[in-house]
Amino acid sequence: MDHASIERINTLARKSKTVGLTDEEKQEQAALRRQYLDEFRAGMEAQLAGVVLERPDGTKEHLKKRST
């Protein structure tokens, strides 16, 4: 996510706390937040995909995604 989008999220959050948002701004805020969270989760999943656990017996295995 680029810096301008993050700044826009922060601007909308500040405006929400002071004067409130229009319906259009609320939709924009929700879309930007969703985009931010999706990109954050993708980055975290990529980082965790590189984690390898070493068991006491010396075997190694990659983390597996838990189903919830």
C-alpha positions in Angstrom: 0.0 0.0 0.0 1.4 3.4 -0.9 2.0 6.2 1.5 -0.8 8.3 0.0 -3.4 5.7 0.7 -2.2 5.3 4.3 -2.3 9.1 4.7 -5.9 9.1 3.3 -6.9 6.4 5.9 -5.5 8.6 8.7 -7.2 11.7 7.3 -10.5 10.0 7.2 -10.1 8.6 10.7 -9.3 12.1 12.1 -12.3 13.6 10.2 -14.5 10.8 11.5 -13.6 11.7 15.1 -14.2 15.5 14.6 -16.9 16.3 12.1 -18.0 12.9 10.9 -18.0 11.3 7.4 -20.4 11.4 4.5 -21.7 8.0 3.2 -19.3 8.2 0.3 -16.3 8.8 2.7 -17.4 5.9 4.9 -17.4 3.6 1.9 -14.0 4.9 0.8 -12.7 4.4 4.4 -14.0 0.8 4.5 -12.4 0.0 1.1 -9.1 1.4 2.1 -9.1 -0.4 5.4 -10.0 -3.7 3.6 -7.1 -3.2 1.2 -4.7 -2.4 4.0 -5.7 -5.5 6.0 -5.5 -7.8 2.9 -2.0 -6.6 2.1 -0.9 -6.9 5.7 -2.2 -10.5 5.9 -0.6 -11.4 2.7 2.7 -10.1 3.9 2.4 -11.9 7.2 1.5 -15.2 5.5 4.5 -14.9 3.2 6.8 -14.2 6.2 5.4 -17.2 8.1 5.7 -19.4 5.1 9.5 -19.1 5.5 9.5 -20.3 9.1 10.9 -23.7 9.8 10.4 -25.5 13.0 13.2 -27.8 14.3 11.9 -30.6 16.5 14.0 -32.0 19.4 14.8 -35.1 17.3 16.4 -32.8 14.6 13.7 -33.1 12.0 12.5 -29.8 10.4 9.1 -28.9 9.1 7.5 -25.8 7.7 4.6 -24.2 9.5 1.2 -25.3 8.3 -1.8 -23.0 8.0 -4.5 -23.9 10.5 -8.0 -24.2 9.4 -10.4 -22.4 11.7 
